[in-house]
Amino acid sequence: MFFVQRYKLGSELRSFSELYFVIKHCYFFFIFFLFLVYGKCQSFRPEIIAIDDFKSIEIYPIGDPQSAPIISLNSIKSLHVSFDDFSSNTQPLNYTWIHCDRNWKQSPLMSSEYLNGFLEGQLPIAELCFNTYQPYSHVITSLPELNCTPRISGNYYLIIYEQDPEDFLLRYPVIIVEQLAEIQGSIHRTMNMDQRGTHQEIDITADLTNISVQNPFNDIQLSIIQNRNWTSLRSLSPRFLRNGIIDFNYNNGENSFAGGNIFRFADSKNIPIPSLRIRKFELKELWVANVMEEKPRGIDPFLFQDDSRGGYVIRKQNSNQPETEADYILLDIFLKDIENLGNRKLYVIGDFNQYRMKENYRLFYDSNEKAYRGLIKVKQGYLEYVIAEPSYEFGENMNWDLSWTEGNHWQCPNYYDAIIYMKEWGKRYDRAIANKKFYTNGNLGLSLD
């Protein structure tokens, strides 16, 4: 309507056909604008949903806790699945798989079209915790099982429930991949001048020589995940195709990721002995671990230090079964407000909470202390985290921002998972046809898995 009104001001509309002409061209201009904005880079991210009683959720390829849950098609018991239930329920729970398209919307397939065996399975009976202040039950298993396993590749939600899968307790994204294409990649300081000091650019190509694709620019898509963090997921359309090699190399920030900083950490495995980052433990209803005073690092220079990019390892000193013997503690985190404004909304995030910004992970402003402070409930062990604030700016690849609390540095080490999807002609679903894991060290050197 804006364009039509502007047109009326310049000249009188003499006929209905002229009005139609204006609306038609405004419409096509609008569609063209949307294509320019969204066509090259769209981010349809999966959403992890869990009831509040489910804690310490860990889902990753067996033997590789520093990887996103990406496994090969037809692999049995290759995925570690574990969690704690604060309701202390020991009744077996059920699970199933929901197949999704490349954009994490449920595909039109029936369950029998993408599952072999039964359409649901049963998890093992939970084990009760032992000698802890926080009661819980612990579930651990390996999936997929032979009697309920995905038969096609693609995106899946693992659904855990009691009776009705529609009323699920946990929904978690998993990618099942065929290795039909070869991925190559490089990571370097971004070419976008506005982000040169803060962002990394990951350039990806894929060899599709042995794959028949009708329209690669519509049928092929690349997704990139940084540090097992699903909120960072970035999806890209191909840029061009040459001699069977499809290219996703962009130069305007479409494939750039904020570098972040070295993660903060807390080691609570040896209660009540203080550790490098914990000043003391106090026993109240639960053990409270007083973390040393933190300060914002946004303006600090980058200082390299080994970390696991947000990792979380459950540990208890002198315990052979930390899964059921480790207790839950409260991390007392204290971030000094160097601005003296107290107007920021801050959260503690990492692998331990799947980077979800929930109120029980929030730091609240304490006007007496002139600091942001919060009690974060976590299971005993080694925990890495960052302090972040929500970011709703258009074009950001994450829905949270580290620029004030942690800072972003182009040379910071990070993990990246690249996944290629293909929509095959005549098929009603998207296949995941290749994946590769990349890692940058502190000098932005490149490693491949």
SELOZA-878858 format. One record per atom (N, C-alpha, C, CB): x, y, z; residue in one letter. Coordinates in steps of 0.2 Angstrom, whole numbers, plus 2048, in hexadecimal, padded with zeros to 3 digits. Glycine has a CB too. Layout:
// SELOZA-878858
XYZa...
This chain:
// SELOZA-878858
8047FA800m800800800m804806800m7FB800806m80A806803f80F80C803f81080E7FCf81580A808f8128097F8f81480A7F1f80F80D7EDf8188047EEf80980A7EEv80380D7EAv8018147ECv7FD8087ECv8018157F3q80081C7F5q8058217F2q80081D7FCq80B81F7F2r8108247EFr80F8257E8r8178217F0r80D8207E4y80C8207DDy8068257DCy80A8197DAy8018257E0k7FB8297DFk7FD8307E0k7F58277E4k8018327E5l8038397E6l80683B7DFl8088397EBl80A8377DBg80D83A7D5g80983A7CFg8138367D4g8048367CFs7FF8367C9s7F98337CAs8038337C3s7F48357C7e7ED8327C8e7EC82B7C5e7E88377C5e7EA8277C8l7E98207C6l7E28207C1l7E881B7CBl7E381F7BBr7DD8207B6r7D98197B5r7E08227B0r7DC8147B7s7D880E7B6s7DA8087BBs7D980B7AFs7D68037BBf7D77FD7C0f7DD7FA7BDf7D17F97C0f7DE7F97B7s7E47F67B4s7EB7F97B6s7E47F67ACs7EB8007B7e7F18047B9e7F28027C0e7F080B7B8e7EC8027C4l7ED8007CBl7F07F97CCl7E68007CFl7EE7F47C8y7F07ED7C8y7F87ED7C6y7EC7E97C3y7F97F17C1f8007F27BFf8057F47C5f8017F77B9f8037F97C9v8077FB7CEv8077F67D4v8048027D1v8027F37D6i8027EE7DBi8067E87D9i7FB7EC7DDi8067E67D3k8097E07D0k8117E27D1k8087DF7C9k8137E87CFh81A7E97CFh81D7EA7D6h81C7EF7CBh8187ED7DAc81A7ED7E1c81B7E77E4c8157F27E5c8177E27E3y8177DB7E5y81D7D87E3y8117D77E3y81F7D87DDf8257D57DAf82B7D87DDf8267D57D3f82B7DF7DEf8317E27E2f8327DF7E9f8307EA7E2f82C7DE7ECf82C7DC7F3f82F7D57F3f8257DC7F6f82D7D17EFi82F7CA7EEi8377CA7EDi82C7C67E9i8397CE7E8f8407CE7E6f8447D07ECf8417D37E1f8427D57F0f8457D87F6f8467D27FBf8417DD7FAf8407CE7FCl8417C8801l8467C37FFl83A7C5802l8467C27F8f84B7BD7F6f8527C07F7f84A7BC7EEf8547C67F6l85A7C97F7l85C7C87FFl85B7D17F5l8577C9803v8597C980Av8597C280Dv8537CD80Ev8547BE80By8547B780Ey8577B2809y84D7B680Fy8577B3803g8597AD7FEg85F7AA7FFg8597B07F7g8657AE801k86B7AB801k86C7A8808k8707B0800k8697AA80Dc86B7A8814c8647A8818c8707AD817c8627A2819q85C7A181Eq85E79D823q85679E81Aq85B79E829s85D79A82Fs857798832s86179E834s855792831f84F78E834f85278A839f84B78B82Ff85278C840r856788845r851783848r85978D84Ar85477D84Ap85077984Ep84F77C855p85377284Ep84A77A859e84877C85Fe849776864e842780860e84D776869i84D77186Ei848773873i855771871i84476E875i83F76F87Ai83F76987Fi83876F877i84076B886a84076788Ba83C769891a84876588Da839764895i83576689Bi83B7698A0i83176189Di83876D8A5d83D76F8AAd84076A8AEd8397748AEd83D7648AFd84075F8B3d84675B8AFd83B75A8B5d84775C8A9f84C7598A5f85275E8A6f84A75789Ef85875B8A8k85E75F8A9k86475A8A6k85F7618B0k86975E8A5s87075B8A3s86E75689Ds8737568A9s86B759898i86A755892i87075588Ei86475988Ei87274F88Ce87874E888e876749882e87E74B88Ce87774C87Ci875748876i87B749871i86E749873i87F74486Fy88574586By88773E868y88B74986Fy88B73E863p88E738860p892735866p89273985Ap89172E866i89572B86Ci89C72B86Bi89372386Ci8A072D870g8A772E870g8A973586Eg8AA72986Cg8A473A86Cd8A674086Ad8A174586Dd8A6740862d8A2747873p89D74C876p89E753874p89E74C87Ep8A3754870q8A475B86Eq8A275C866q8AC75D86Dq89D757864s89A75885Es89375885Es89C75185As89075C859a88875C859a886755858a886761853a87F754859p87C74D858p87B74C851p87674C85Cp88074A84Di880749846i883742845i88474E842i87F73D843i881736842i88073383Bi87E731847i88372E839s88272B832s87C727832s888727831s87972782Cl87372382Bl87571B82Cl870724824l87071882Fn871710830n87670F835n87370D82An878714839s87C71283Fs878711845s881718840s87970B849i87570984Ei87970B855i87470284Ei87670E85Ak87870F860k87F714860k87A709864k87E71985Bs88471D85As88372485Es88571E853s87D725861l87B72B864l87A72A86Bl87572E861l87F72E86Fh87E72E877h878733878h88473187Ah87373087Dv86E73487Fv86D733887v86773187Cv86D73888As86D738892s86A73E894s873737895s86673E89Af86374489Df8617428A4f85D747899f8607478A9d85E7468AFd8577488B0d86274A8B5d8537458B4d84C7478B5d84B7488BCd8477418B3d84974F8BEf8487518C5f84274E8C8f8487598C5f83D74C8C4s8377488C7s8397428C9s8327488C1s83F73F8C8s8417398CBs83D7338C8s8417398D2s83A7348C2n83672F8BFn83B7298BDn8327318B9n8397238BEt83D71D8BCt8397198B7t83F7198C2t83371B8B5q82F7178B0q8327188AAq82771A8B0q8327138A5p83671489Fp83271989Bp83670D89Bp83671D897l833722893l83371F88Bl836729893l82F722887n82F720880n83372587Cn82871F87Dn835723876y838728871y83672686Ay83F728872y83672B866t83572A85Ft83973085Bt82D72B85Dt83972F854w83C734850w83873784Bw84273084Cw83873E84Bi834742846i839744840i83174884Ai83774383Ah83B745835h83974C833h83B74082Fh83E750831c83D75782Fc841759829c84075C835c83F75E826d842761820d848765822d83D76581Cd84C76781Dr85276B81Er851771823r85576D817r84B773823n84A779827n84677882En84577E823n847771830w84476F836w83D76F837w84877383Cw83976F831k83276E832k830767830k82E77382Ck82B764834q82A75D833q82875C82Cq82475B837q82B756829s82B754822s824751821s830750820s82175081Bp81B74D81Ap81B74681Ap818750813p82074381Cl82173B81Cl81D738822l82873981Cl81A733821m81872F826m81D72B82Am812729824m81C72A830s822727834s824720831s81F72583Bs82071C82Es82271682Bs826717825s81C712829s82671D822e82B71F81Ce83272081Ee828724818e833722824y83A724826y83C72082Cy83A72B828y83871B82Fl83B717835l83B710833l83771983Bl84070C835n840705834n83E70283Bn847703832n83B6FD83Bg8396F9841g8336FD844g83E6FA846g8326FD84Bf82D70084Ef82D70884Df82C6FE855f82770B84El82771284El829716854l82071484Cl82A712859e82C715860e830710863e826717864e834712868g83870E86Cg838710873g84070E86Ag83B70C878q83A70D87Fq84170E882q837707883q842714886l849715889l84A71088Fl84971C88Bl85070F891p85170B897p84E70E89Dp85870A898p84D70A8A2i84B70D8A9i8507118ACi8497078AEi84D7178AEa85271C8B1a8557198B8a84E7228B3a85B71B8B9e85F71A8BFe85E7208C4e8667188BEe85D71E8CBl85C7238D0l8637268D2l8587218D6l86372C8D4c86A72F8D6c86B72C8DDc8697368D6c87272D8DFf87472A8E5f87872F8E9f8797248E4f8757308EFn8797348F4n87A73C8F1n8807318F6n87473F8EFt8757458ECt86F74A8F0t8737468E5t8707508F0y86B7558F3y8667568EFy86F75B8F5y8677568E8q8627578E3q8607508E1q86475B8DDq85974E8E2p8577478DFp8567488D8p8517458E3p8587428D4y8567428CDy85773B8CBy85B7468C9y8547398C5s8567338C2s85A7348BCs84F72F8C1s85D72F8B9h8627308B4h86072B8AEh8697308B6h85F72D8A8v85E7298A2v86472A89Ev85772B89Fv86672489Ci86C724897i86B71E892i87372389Ai86C71F88Bt86B71A886t86F71C880t863719885t86F71787Bs872718875s86D71786Fs878714874s86C71C86Bl86871C865l86B71D85Fl862721866l86871B859p862718858p86271085Ap85F719851p85D70D85Ce85C70685De85A703856e858704863e85C6FC856l85A6F9850l8536F884Fl85D6F2850l84F6F8854n8486F7853n8446FD852n8456F3859n847703852c84470A851c84A70E84Ec84170D857c84B70E848t851712845t84F71583Ft85770D844t85171C83Ep85071F837p85371C831p853726838p84F71B82Cr851718826r85371D820r84B714823r852723821i85472881Ci85872E820i84E72B818i85C73181Cs86073781Fs85C73D820s86673881Bs85E742824g85B748824g85B74B82Bg854748822g85775082Dn856753833n85174F837n85575A833n85274E83Dy84D74A842y84D74E848y850743843y84774D84By84674F852y846748856y840753854y84A74785Bl849742860l844744865l850740863l83E740866i83974286Ai83973D870i832742866i83973F876i83873B87Ci83273D87Fi83E73C881i82E738881y827739884y825733888y82273A87Ey81F73488Ce81D72F890e81872B88Ce819732896e81272D88Aq80D72A887q80C72C880q80772A88Bq80B73387Fd809736879d80F73A876d80373A87Ad811738870p81773C86Dp81574486Cp819739867p80F74586Be80D74C86Be80E750871e80674D869e80E74D877d80F75087Dd81674E880d80A74D882d81B75087Cf82274D87Df825751883f82674E877f82A74E886l82E75088Cl835754889l83074B891l837751884l83D754881l83D753879l844750883l83F758876r84075886Er84775B86Dr83A75C86Br84B757869y852759868y854757861y85675586Dy85775C85Ep85975B857p85F756856p85B762853p85E752851v86474D84Fv86474D847v862746852v86A74D844i86B74C83Di86E74683Bi86F75283Ai86B742836i86D73C834i86F73D82Di867736835i87573B82Bv87873D825v87B737821v87E741827v87A73781Ae87D733816e883737813e87873180Fe889733812q88F73680Fq88F735808q895733813q88C739804l88B7397FDl88F73E7F9l8847397FAl8917437FDa8957497FAa89B74A7FEa89174F7F9a8A074D7FBe8A674F7FFe8A6757800e8AD74D7FBe8A7759807i8A7760809i8AE76280Ai8A376180Fi8B0768807q8B676B809q8B577280Cq8BB76C802q8B9775810g8B877B813g8BE77F815g8B377A818g8BD785816s8C3789819s8BF78E81Es8C778C814s8C3790823i8C1795828i8C679A828i8BF79182Fi8C47A0828h8C87A6828h8C57AC82Bh8CB7A7821h8C97B182Cr8C67B882Er8C17BA829r8CC7BD82Fr8BB7BC82Bt8B67BE826t8B97C4821t8B07C082At8B67C381Bm8B77C9816m8B37CF817m8B67C680Fm8AE7CE81Bn8A97D481Dn8AD7D9821n8A37D2820n8AE7DF81Fm8B37E4822m8B07E6829m8B47EA81Em8A97E6829d8A67E8830d8A77E3835d89E7E982Fd8A97DD833q8A97D7838q8B07D4839q8A47D2837q8B57D8836r8BC7D5835r8BF7D383Cr8C17DA832r8BE7D7841g8C17D6847g8BD7D184Cg8C27DC84Bg8B77CF84At8B37CB84Et8B07C484Bt8AD7CF850t8B07C4845h8AD7BE842h8B27B983Eh8A77C083Dh8AF7B383Dq8B37AE839q8AE7AC833q8B47A883Dq8B17AB82De8AE7A9827e8AF7A2826e8AF7AE821e8AA79E825i8AB797823i8A979681Bi8A8792828i8AD794817d8AC793810d8AB78C80Ed8B179780Bd8A678A80Bi8A578380Ai8A4781803i89F78080Ei8A777C800t8A57797FAt8A37727FBt8AB77A7F5t89F76F7F6a89E7687F6a89E7657EFa8977677F9a8A175F7EFd8A175C7E8d89B7577E7d8A87577E8d89775A7E2l8917567E0l8927527DAl88B75B7E0l8987517D8t89974E7D1t8957477D0t8A074C7D1t8947437D6n89173D7D5n88A73D7D7n8947387D9n8877437D8i8807447DAi87C7477D4i87F7487E0i8767457D3s8727487CEs86D74D7D1s86E7427CAs86D7537D0v8697587D3v86675C7CDv86D75D7D7v85F75D7CDq85B7607C8q85D7687C8q85475F7C9q85C76B7CEn85D7727CFn8617737D5n8567767CFn8677737D5p86C7747DBp86A77A7DFp8737737D9p86877F7DCf8677867E0f8617867E4f86778B7DBf85C7817E2n8577807E7n85777A7EBn8507807E2n85A7757E8d85A76E7EBd86076D7F0d85A7697E6d8657717F0i86A7707F5i86B7767FAi8717707F0i86C774800q86D779805q87277780Aq86677A809q87677C80Cl87B77B811l87977E818l88277E80Fl87A77A81Ds87977C824s88077C828s873778828s88178182Ci887781830i885782837i88C78782Ei88877F83Ci88777F843i88D781846i884779846i88E78684Bq89478784Fq893785856q89578F84Fq898781858n89977E85Fn89377B861n89B784863n89077685Dr88B772860r885777862r88D76E866r88577D860n87F782862n87A78285Dn883788864n87478085Ew86F780859w86D787857w86977B85Bw86D78B85Ct86B79285Bt86F796856t86A796861t875793855s87A796850s879794849s881795852s87478F848l87478C841l87279183Cl86E787841l876790836r876795830r87579082Ar87C799830r870792826s86E78E820s87079381As86778C820s873790815l87579480Fl873790808l87D79580Fl871794804s8707917FDs8767917F9s86A7957F9s87778D7F4p87D78D7F0p87E7947ECp87D7877EBp8857967ECr88679C7E8r88779A7E1r88D79F7EBr88B7957DFf88C7937D8f88E78C7D8f8907987D4f88D7897D2l88F7827D0l8947827CAl88977D7CFl89A77E7CBr89F77E7C6r8A27777C6r8A47847C7r8A17737C0n8A476D7BFn8A27687C5n8AB76E7BFn89C7687C7g89A7647CDg89C7667D4g89D75D7CCg89F76C7D4i8A176E7DBi89C7747DDi8A87717DBi8987737E2i8947797E4i89777D7E9i88D7757E7i8967837E9d89A7887EDd89578C7F1d89E78D7E8d89778D7F8f8937917FCf8977977FFf89078C802f89C7997FBn8A079E7FEn89D7A57FDn8A779E7FAn89C7A8802y8997AF802y89E7B4805y8927B0806y89D7BA803n8A27C0806n89E7C5809n8A67C2800n8987C580An8947CA80En8927C9815n88F7CD809n8957C4818g8937C281Eg88E7BC81Fg8907C8822g88B7BA819e8867B581Ae8897AE81De8837B3813e88F7AD81Cn8927A781Fn8977A9825n8957A381An8967AE828s89B7B182Ds8977AF834s89C7B882Ds89B7AD839f8997AC840f89D7B0845f89A7A4841f89A7B384Aa89E7B684Fa8A27B1852a8997B9854a8A97B4853g8AE7AF856g8AD7AD85Dg8B57B2855g8AA7B2861g8A97B0868g8B07B186Cg8A67AA869g8B07AE872n8B67AF876n8B77A8879n8B57B487Bn8BD7A787Ci8BE7A1880i8B97A0886i8C57A1883i8B679B887f8B079A88Bf8B379A893f8AD79388Af8AF79D897r8B079D89Er8AE7968A0r8AB7A28A2r8B17948A6f8B078D8A9f8AF78D8B0f8B67898A6f8AD7878B3a8AC7868BAa8AD77E8BBa8A57888BDa8B177C8C0d8B37758C1d8B07748C8d8BA7748C0d8AB7708C8s8A876E8CFs8A87678D1s8A17718CFs8AD7638CEk8AD75C8CFk8AF75A8D6k8B17598CAk8B375E8D9n8B675C8E0n8B37608E5n8BD75D8DFn8AC7608E6i8A97638ECi8AC7608F3i8A17638EBi8AD7648F8p8AD76C8F8p8B476F8F7p8AA76E8FFp8B876C8F3i8BF76F8F2i8BE7758EDi8C476A8F0i8C077B8EEp8C07808E9p8C577E8E3p8C37878ECp8C37818DDs8C777F8D7s8C97868D5s8C277C8D2s8CC7868CFl8CF78B8CCl8CB7918CBl8D278A8C5l8C47908CAr8BF7958C8r8BA7968CEr8BC7948C2r8BA7918D2i8B57918D8i8B87938DEi8B178A8D8i8B67998E2r8B979B8E8r8B87968EEr8B77A28E9r8B27948EEk8B07908F4k8A978D8F2k8AF7948FAk8A77888F6f8A17848F6f89E7858FDf8A277D8F5f8977868FDe893787903e88D782902e89078E904e88C77F907l88677A907l88077D90Al88877490Bl87B77E906k874780908k86F77B906k872787904k86A77C903e866776901e86A7728FCe85F7798FEe86E7758F7l8727728F3l8797758F4l8707738EBl87E7728F1w8857768F2w88577C8EDw88A7718EFw8877818F0v8887888ECv88F7898EAv88578E8F0v8917898E4a89878B8E2a8987928E0a89A7868DCa89C7968E4n89E79D8E3n8A379E8DEn89F7A08E9n8A179F8D8v8A67A08D2v8A97A78D3v8A27A08CBv8AF7A78D1m8B37AD8D2m8B07B38CEm8BA7AC8D0m8B07B98D1e8AD7BF8CDe8AF7BF8C6e8AF7C58D1e8AA7C08C2e8AB7C18BBe8AB7C88B9e8A67BD8B7e8AE7CA8B3k8AD7D18B0k8AC7D08A9k8B37D58B2k8A87D58A6p8A77D589Ep8AE7D589Bp8A37DA89Cp8AE7D1895r8B57D1891r8B47D488Ar8B77C9891r8AF7D7889g8AD7DA882g8B37DE87Fg8A77DE882g8B67E2884i8BC7E6881i8C37E3882i8BB7ED884i8C37DD885d8CA7DA886d8CD7D7880d8C97D588Cd8D37D7880p8D77D487Ap8D67CC87Ap8DE7D6879p8D67C9875f8D57C2875f8DB7BE878f8D47BF86Df8DA7B987Cl8DF7B687Fl8DD7AE87El8E07B7887l8E27AB87Af8E07A4879f8E179F87Ff8E47A1873f8DC79A880q8DD795885q8D978F882q8DA79888Cq8DB789884d8D7783881d8D1783885d8DB77D883d8CB781881d8C5780884d8C177B87Fd8C1786885d8BB779881s8B877487Ds8B277787As8B576E881s8B277E87Ar8AD782876r8A6781879r8AC78186Fr8A5782880g89F781883g89D77A886g89A78387Fg8A2776887g8A176F889g89F76E890g8A776B888g89C768891y899767898y89B75F899y892768898y89E75E89Fv8A07578A0v89E7568A8v8A875689Fv89A7518A9i89774F8AFi89D74B8B3i89174B8AFi89F74E8B9r8A474A8BCr8A374B8C4r8AB74D8BAr8A67468C8k8A67468CFk8AC7438D1k8A07438D2k8B07468D5q8B77448D7q8B673D8DBq8BA7488DCq8BA7388D9n8BA7318DCn8B372E8DBn8BB7328E3n8B072F8D5s8A972B8D4s8AA7288CDs8A47308D4s8A87218CDn8A871E8C7n8A171E8C3n8A97168C8n89C7218C7q8967228C4q8937298C5q89171D8C6q89772E8C2p8957358C3p88E7368C0p89A73A8BFp88B7328BBe8857348B8e87F7338BEe88372E8B3e88072F8C3t87B72F8C8t87D7318CFt8787288C9t8847328CFe8877348D6e88973B8D6e88D7308D7e88973F8D1a88B7468D1a88574A8D3a88D7488CAa88674F8D7d8807538D9d87F7598D5d8817558E1d87975C8D6y8787638D3y87A7688D8y8707638D1y87D76D8D5i87F7738D9i87D7798D6i8877738D9i87D77F8DAl87C7858D8l8827898D7l8777898DDl88378B8D0l8897908CFl8877978D0l88B78F8C8l88A79A8D5d8897A18D7d88D7A58D2d88A7A38DEd88B7A88CDi88E7AC8C8i88D7B38C9i88C7A98C0i8937B78C8f8937BE8CAf8977C28C5f8967BF8D1f8937C68C1l8967CA8BCl8967D18BDl8937C88B5l89B7D48BEk89C7DB8C0k8997E08BAk8A37DD8C2k8957E58BCd8927E98B7d8977EF8B7d88B7EB8B9d89B7EF8B2i8A07F58B1i89D7FB8AEi8A67F38ACi8977FA8ACe8938008A9e88F8048AFe88E7FE8A4e88D8008B4n8898038BAn8828058B7n88D8098BDn8808018B2l8798038B0l8747FD8B2l8798038A8l8767F78B2g8717F28B4g86C7F18AFg86F7F38BBg86C7F28A9n8677F28A4n8677EC89Fn8667F88A1n86C7E78A1r86D7E289Cr8697DB89Er8747E089Br8677D789Ak8647D189Bk8697CC899k85D7D0897k86B7C889El8717C489Dl86F7BD89Fl8777C68A1l8727B889By8717B189Cy8777AD89Cy86C7AE897y8777A78A0v87D7A389Fv87B79D89Bv87F7A08A7v87F79C896i87D797891i88479288Fi87A79A88Ai88278C88Cg88878888Ag885781888g88D78788Fg88977C887d886776886d88277388Cd88C771885d883775892f87F772897f878774897f88277589Ef876779894n86F77B893n86D77C88Bn86D781897n871779887q87077A880q86F78187Dq86977587Eq872785880y87278C87Fy86B79087Fy87578D878y86778D883r86078F883r860795889r85B78A885r85D79B887m85D7A088Cm8567A0890m85D7A7888m85779C895k85179B89Ak85279F8A0k84F79489Bk84C7A18A3e84D7A58A9e8517A28AFe8467A78ACe85179C8AFn8557998B5n85D7998B3n8537928B6n85F79C8ADy86679D8ACy8677A48ABy8687998A5y8637A88AEr8647AF8ADr8687B28B3r85D7B38ADr86C7B88B2l86F7BC8B7l86B7C28B8l8777BD8B5l8697C38BEf8657C98BFf86A7CF8C3f85F7C88C4f8687D58C1y86C7DB8C4y86B7DB8CBy86A7E18C0y8717DC8CFd8717DD8D6d8737E48D7d8757D88DAd86F7E98D9s8717F08DAs8767F18DFs86B7F48DAs8757ED8E4n87A7EE8EAn8817EC8E8n8787EA8F0n8827E68E4e8887E48E2e88B7E78DCe8887DC8E1e8867EB8D8k8887EE8D2k88A7E88CDk88D7F38D3k8867E38CDa8887DD8C9a8827D98C7a88D7D88CDa8837D58C2y87E7D08C0y8807C98C3y87E7CF8B8y87B7C68C6r87C7C08CAr8767BB8C9r87C7C28D2r8787B58CAg8737B08C9g8757A98CCg8717AF8C2g8717A58CEl87279E8D0l8707998CBl86F79C8D7l8757968C8i8747928C2i87478A8C4i8797938BCi86F7878C4k86F7808C6k87277B8C0k86877D8C8k8777788C2v87B7738BDv87D76D8C1v8817778BAv87E7688BDk8817628C0k8897628C1k87F75B8BCk88B75F8C6q89275F8C8q89675D8C2q89475A8CDq89C7618C1g8A175F8BCg8A57658B9g89D75B8B6g8A77648B3y8AA76A8AFy8A576D8ABy8B17678ACy8A57738ABl8A07778A8l8A377D8A4l89A7798ACl8A277E89Ee8A478489Ae89D788898e8A8782894e89E78F898y898793897y89A79A895y89479389Dy89679D892v8967A4890v8907A8893v8977A6889v8917AE894i88C7B3897i88A7B7891i88E7B789Di8837B788Fa8817BA889a87B7BE88Aa8807B4883a8797C2885e8737C6886e86F7C587Fe8747CD887e8687C587Fp8647C3879p8667C9874p85D7C487Bp8667C686Es8677CB868s8617C9863s86E7CA865s85E7CE861y8587CD85Cy85A7D1856y8527CF85Fy8607D4855e8617D784Fe8617D3849e8687DB850e85E7D6843f85D7D383Df8647D183Af8597D7838f8657CB838g86B7C9835g8707C5839g86F7CF832g86F7C5840e8737C2845e8737BA844e8727C484Ce8787B7844n8787B0843n8767AC84An87E7AD840n8767B084Fm8747AD856m86F7B1859m87A7AC85Am86B7AE85Dn8667B2860n8687B5867n85F7AF861n86F7B5868w8727B886Ew8787BB86Cw8737B3874w87A7C0870d8807C486Fd8857C4874d87E7CC86Ed88C7C4872l8917C4877l8967CA877l8967BE876l8947CF873s8987D4872s89A7D8879s8957D986Ds8967D987Dw8977DC884w89A7D8889w8917E0886w8977D288At8997CD88Ft89F7C988Et8937C8890t8A07C7888e8A67C3886e8AB7C6881e8A47BC884e8A87C987Cg8AC7CB876g8AC7C6871g8B37CD878g8AD7C886Bn8AD7C4865n8B47C5861n8A87C5860n8B87C0860h8BE7C085Dh8BF7BB857h8C47BE862h8C17BE852w8C17BA84Bw8C67B484Cw8C47BE846w8CB7B4851q8D07AF851q8CE7AA856q8D77B2853q8C87AA859c8C67A585Fc8C579E85Cc8C07A8862c8C779985Fp8C679285Cp8BE79185Dp8CA78D860p8BC78D858n8B578B857n8B4785853n8B1791855n8AF781855y8AD77B851y8A777D84Cy8AB775856y8A777A846y8A277B842y8A077483Fy8A478083Cy89A77383Ed89776D83Bd893770834d89276983Fd89576D82Fa89276F828a88E769826a898771823a88876A824i884765821i88076781Bi87E763827i881762816i87E76480Fi87776080Fi883762809i87276380Dy86B76080By86A760804y86676480Fy86675B802m86475B7FBm85C7597FBm8687567F7m85975C7F6k85275A7F5k8527567EEk84D7607F5k8517507EEe85174C7E8e84B74C7E4e8537447EAe84B74D7DEw84674D7D9w8417477DBw84874E7D2w83A7497DCg8357447DDg8357427E4g83773E7D8g8397447E8k8397427EFk8357477F3k8407417F2k8337457F9r82F74A7FDr83374C804r8287477FFr83974B803y83D74C809y84474F807y83D74680Ey84775280Cd84E75480Bd85374F80Ed84F75B80Ed85874D80Ar85D74980Dr86374D80Fr860744807r86774A814a86D74D817a872749813a86E74D81Fa87674C80Fi87A74880Ai88274880Ci879749803i88474C811a88B74D813a88B751819a88F75080Da89075081Dn892755822n89A754823n88E753828n89C75A826k8A375A828k8A475F82Ek8A875C822k8A975D833k8AA761838k8B0765838k8AA75D83Fk8B076B839f8B6770839f8B877383Ff8B5775833f8BE774841y8C0777847y8C677C846y8C377184Cy8C6782849t8CB787848t8CF78784Ft8C878E846t8D578784En8D9788854n8DA78F856n8E0784854n8DE79185Bg8DF79885Dg8E279C858g8E3798863g8E5799853n8E879D84Dn8E479D847n8EF79B84Cn8DE79B848l8D979A842l8DC79483Dl8D87A083Fl8E0790840g8E278A83Cg8DC78583Bg8E878683Fg8DC781836l8D677D835l8D7776836l8D477E82Dl8D2773839s8D376B83As8CC768838s8D4769842s8CC762835l8C775F832l8C5758836l8C775E82Bl8BF757837d8BD75083Ad8B974D834d8B9751840d
